[in-house]
Amino acid sequence: MKTTLSKQYESRRPLVVLPLSNFGGLAILDILSECGDSIIIAAWDFGRGYENTRRYTVKETTSGRSFIRKGNRRFYLDQMQRI
């Protein structure tokens, strides 16, 4: 039986979070390295558990700031808070 990312990470405590006023928060659940790329497992936390758990590739700006992209929005890793 194949385990989904949501099931695999449902009981995991987040490493860091990015609080977002209108959206709850973006929680980083795990950091992986695959084929030289940094992959982040992240999910939205709306106070009732994680939703939309997905893999995101970490990108960098020309100035060196790391971020993940969801849709047209960038979420910068240096703005996240360790909990």
C-alpha positions as CSV (number, residue, x, y, z in Angstrom):
1,M,0.0,0.0,0.0
2,K,1.5,3.3,-1.1
3,T,1.7,6.0,1.6
4,T,0.9,9.6,0.6
5,L,3.0,12.5,1.8
6,S,0.1,13.7,3.9
7,K,-0.2,10.4,5.8
8,Q,3.6,10.1,6.1
9,Y,4.0,13.5,7.7
10,E,0.7,13.9,9.5
11,S,2.1,13.4,13.0
12,R,5.5,15.1,12.4
13,R,6.3,18.3,14.3
14,P,7.4,21.1,11.9
15,L,11.0,22.2,11.8
16,V,10.2,25.9,11.0
17,V,7.0,27.8,10.1
18,L,6.3,31.0,8.2
19,P,3.2,32.7,9.8
20,L,0.9,34.2,7.2
21,S,-1.9,36.4,8.5
22,N,-4.6,35.4,6.0
23,F,-3.5,31.9,5.2
24,G,-2.6,30.3,8.5
25,G,1.1,29.3,8.1
26,L,3.5,27.4,5.9
27,A,5.1,24.6,7.9
28,I,8.4,23.0,6.8
29,L,8.2,19.3,7.8
30,D,11.3,17.9,6.3
31,I,14.4,18.8,4.2
32,L,15.8,16.3,1.7
33,S,18.5,16.3,-0.8
34,E,17.9,14.7,-4.2
35,C,20.2,14.8,-7.2
36,G,22.0,17.9,-5.9
37,D,18.8,19.8,-5.3
38,S,17.4,20.7,-1.9
39,I,13.8,19.5,-1.6
40,I,11.5,20.7,1.1
41,I,8.4,18.9,2.3
42,A,6.0,21.7,3.3
43,A,2.3,21.9,4.2
44,W,-0.2,24.6,5.0
45,D,-1.2,24.6,8.7
46,F,-4.6,26.2,9.3
47,G,-4.9,25.2,12.9
48,R,-6.6,21.9,12.2
49,G,-3.7,19.9,10.7
50,Y,-1.6,20.0,7.6
51,E,-3.2,20.4,4.2
52,N,-1.7,20.3,0.7
53,T,1.5,18.5,1.8
54,R,3.9,18.7,-1.2
55,R,7.5,18.7,-2.3
56,Y,9.1,22.0,-3.2
57,T,12.5,22.6,-4.8
58,V,14.5,25.3,-3.1
59,K,15.5,28.1,-5.5
60,E,17.8,31.1,-5.0
61,T,17.6,34.7,-6.1
62,T,20.6,36.4,-7.7
63,S,21.3,38.0,-4.3
64,G,21.5,34.6,-2.7
65,R,18.2,34.4,-0.8
66,S,16.6,30.9,-0.7
67,F,12.9,30.5,-1.4
68,I,10.2,28.1,-2.4
69,R,7.6,29.0,-5.0
70,K,3.9,28.2,-4.7
71,G,2.0,29.6,-7.6
72,N,3.2,33.1,-8.4
73,R,4.3,33.7,-4.8
74,R,7.8,33.3,-3.3
75,F,8.2,32.2,0.4
76,Y,11.7,33.2,1.6
77,L,13.3,30.7,4.0
78,D,15.1,33.4,5.9
79,Q,11.7,34.7,7.1
80,M,10.7,31.4,8.7
81,Q,10.8,30.9,12.4
82,R,12.1,27.9,14.2
83,I,9.7,26.4,16.7
